[in-house]
């Protein structure tokens, strides 16, 4: 069977909803412009419209079985197309070009493209079972929010997520645990492994985050090594990790071919505790980062409902501001 031209795949959903009279005016106009020059799509459009018109005409009386089956098939095809469709937008940012893809279930993909400006530079166009369609103004709000976040003007990206591109149940658990790491805080790969009940699976956690389909919104940049080093990000984009953490106020120092968190300039939360501490409180300064979450500021810690330790009193003796 001959594969559809990309332009035909791109309007599949709009083709169906236009034939059934459910399309918005902008989508319908795009379909009719395409139909002017595409005979196969005109034929397909005619078949969809014929089925819809027959079904509508018989709405007041019991529909013949054949018509009912045709209508059910049309609705099933439309549902399948909508499930597979991911609308995307590529835009410039301080971190290079970024692609954001959204399905009917939520944000499915955030991808760094560097200098790439087309779908060809993205893995979205190569994913099986996904129909990538260039989005329009409906994605402008996402672009604006992401730029605000990267620039430090926004602390949260309150986006509904579509986890379909997560590769396994294990990866989904890793990403969900990572999504719970708050703004202005860091945890370790070993800490994430402990949070999902797999303390020995540190390498697997790192690999799952390496292929995170939703960087920034699922903040894998907040996950570091137990040595305090950043250790890597999105394959080979360590500099982006450093920039994102710096925007969030995380204190870093340059290390050999890497960066390292300045642990003694951050507040610490021990595993299982609800009070945050100064880095000099008791033995916390020698505790493994596998069991700690570090916060850049008291505000970041208290935004999570944490209270100051009653022994070291970080509320009375705060760390020097950067």
N, C-alpha and C positions, 0 to 999 in steps of 0.2 A: 504494500500500500504506500502511495506517495505521501511523504510528510508534508504537512501544511506549511505554507510560507509563514515566517514570523509575524508579518502584519496581520495575517488571518487568525493566528493563534491569539494575538494581542486583543482582538475585538470579539472573541468567542462569547464571553459572558454578555457583553453589550448587545451582540447580535441576537441572542435568545431573548433578553428582556425587552429589546426593541420590537421584536416580532410579537411578543405577548402584550405590548402596550404598557410595560412597566418601567421603561427607561426614562431617566432624566433627559431634558432637552439637549444638553451638551453631548451626552453619550449617544443619543439618537442621531444627532447631526454627524457625529464622527462615523457611525455605522453607515449612514446613507452616502457619505463621501467615499467610503471604502467600496460600497456596493457598485458605485458608478464604474469602477474599473476592475471588478473581480467577479467573473461569471460563476465560479464554484460557490462563492459565498452568497450570491444572489439566489442560486438554486436552493441552498440550505435555508436561507431566510424564508423563501417561499414555502418550503415544507413546514417549517416551524409555524408560520402564520396560518397555513391551512389547518393544521391540527388545532391551533388555538381557536380559530374562528368556528370550527365545527363544535368543539367542546363548549364554547360560549353559547352557541346557538341552541344547544341541547341542555342548557343549564336548568331549565324549568321542568324538564322531564327526565326520567331515568335514562342515562346515556347507554347506548349500545356497548357491549363489552369491548369491542375492538377500539371504539373511540376512547373509552375509559382507560384502556391499556396504553393507547397512544399518548393521552394526556399525562398519565402517570410516568410514562417514559420520558416525556419532555421535561416534566418537573424534576425527575431524577437526574437527568443530564444537566439541567441548570444547577441543581444542588451540587453535583460533582464538580462542575466548572468553577463554581464559587468557592468550593473547598480548596481547589488547587491554585486559585488565582492569588498572586502576591503583587500588589502595586508597589512600585519602587520610585525613589527619587534620589538623584546623586547631586550633591552640592558641595561647594568649597567650605573649608573650615580652617581654623588655626592648626589643626592636626592633619591637614591634607584633605583630599576629597573623601567624603563619607557617603555610603549608600544606606538608606533606611528603607526596609521593605515591610509592608503591612498587609495582612490578610483580613478576612472578615472576622477573625477571632482575636486579632491584636497584632502587635509588632512581632514579626517573625525573624527579622535579620537586621543587624547593624554591622556594617563592614567597612574597614579602612581600605581605601583604594589608592592611597598615596597620590601619585600624579595621574592615575586613571580617571577618565571622565565618561566612560561608556559602560554598558552592561557587559561588554566583552571582557572588561578588567575584573569582573566580579564572579564569584562562584555561583551566584544566583542563577545566571543563565545556563549553568551546566547541571543544575540539580534535577534529578528525575522526579516526576510526579508534581512538579511545580510549573505553573505558567506565569512567567514574569511579564508584567504589563507596566508600561511607564505611567506613573501617577501624575496627577495634576495639582490644582490648588488645595485639594483636601489634605495634602501632605505638608503644606507650608507651615502649619502650626508646629508639627514635629520638628521640622528644620529649625525654626526659631527657638524652640525650647532647648534643643540640643546645643545650639550655638551659645545660648545664655548659660547653660551648664558649663560648657568648656571654658567660657570666659569668667566663671565664678559668680555670675549674677543669679544663679538658680542652684538650689541644693538638692532638689528632688526631680526625678523624671517619673511621674506617676502614670506610667503607661501600662495598659493591659497587654499581657504578653501571650504570644502563640508559641508554644514549646515544640512545634512539629519538627524543627530541624535539630532538636537534641538527639544525639545518636543512640542513647540507651537509658534505661531506668537509672542506672548508676550516675550517668552524666546529669540527668535531670535533678537528682538529689544534690549533687555537687553544686549545680548552678543555683538551686533554690537556697542552699545554705550560704552561698556567696552573696546572693541578693539580700540576705539579712544583715550583712556587715554594714554598719551605718556610715553615713557621710562623715569624713574627717577621722576615720579609724582604719586600722589595718589589723589583719589576722594572718596567721601562717598557713601554708599548705597543710602542715601537720595538724593545725587547729581545725581546719575544715574537715579533714579526715576524721578527727575525733567527733566533730559535731554530727556527722552522718553515721556514726557508729562503726567506722571502718578505720581504726587508728593505724593499721599497718599499710593502708592503701595510699600512701603519700604520693608515690609516683603516678598512680592512676588518677588521683585528684589533679595533679599538675597537667597530665595529658588531657583530661576533660576540659580544663580551663584553657589549655592551648587552643582548643577547637570550639571555644565558646561562641555560639552564633550571635550573641547579643552583648558584645562588649560595651562598656560605659553604663548601659542601663542595668545589666547584671555585672556589677563592678569588680571584675577579676583583677583590675589594677590595684585593688585594696588587699590582695593576697601576696604575701612575701615569704621568703625563706626563714627558717628558724634562726639563721645567723643574723637576721635583720637586713640582709641584702634583698634587692628587688628580684633578682635572678632571671627575669625574662617576662615577656608580654606579647601576646598575639603573634607568636613565632619569633620575630626578630625586631620588635618595635619597643625596645626598652626605653627609648627616649620619650615615647608617648606616655608610658606608665609614669615616668618621672614627672612629666608636665601635669598629668591629671592629679597625681598625689600632691604636688606643690600647690595647685589650685585649691585643693581641699585643706591646705594648711599643714600637711604632714611635713615634719622637719627631716631633711635629707642631707647627707654629705656624700661627696664624690668618693667612690672606691675604685679600685683597679678594674677598669672595663665594666663598671657597674655603679650603682648608688646604694647607699645603706641608710636605713632609718636611724635617726638620732634618738636612741631609746631613752636616754636620760633627760630628754627634752619633752617627753610625752607622758601623759597619765596612763595608768595601767589598770585593767580589770582582770582579776584572777578568775579562773574557771569556776563556775557555779556561784559566784558572788554577785551582789547587787550594789556594792559600794566601790567606787573607783578610788585609786590611791596615787600618791606621789611616787615617782620611780625609786625613791629612797626608803619607802615604807617597809619595815621589817626585812624579810628575805625576798621581797618581790623583785628586787633588782637582779637576783640570780636565778629567777624562775625561767624555765624554758618558754620560748615564744609559742610552743605548741599548746600551752595552757593559758595564754594571755591574749587579750585584745588591747591594743594601744590606741589612745585618743589624742588628737592634736590639741584639743582644748576642753576646758570644763564644759563649755556650752554644748559641744558635740556629745559628751558623755551624758549630761543631764537631759538633753533632748531625747535620749533613750530611756528616760525614767530612772537613771542611776542616781544614787546619792553619794555625797562625799564621805570618805572614810572618817570615822570618829577618832582614829588614832593619829593619823598623819595630818588630818585637817587640810586638804587641798583647797577648801573654800577660804580658809584664813591665810594660807601660805601658798598662793598659786605660783605656778612656774612663770618665769619671765616671758613676756610676750615676745614673739619673733621680731 
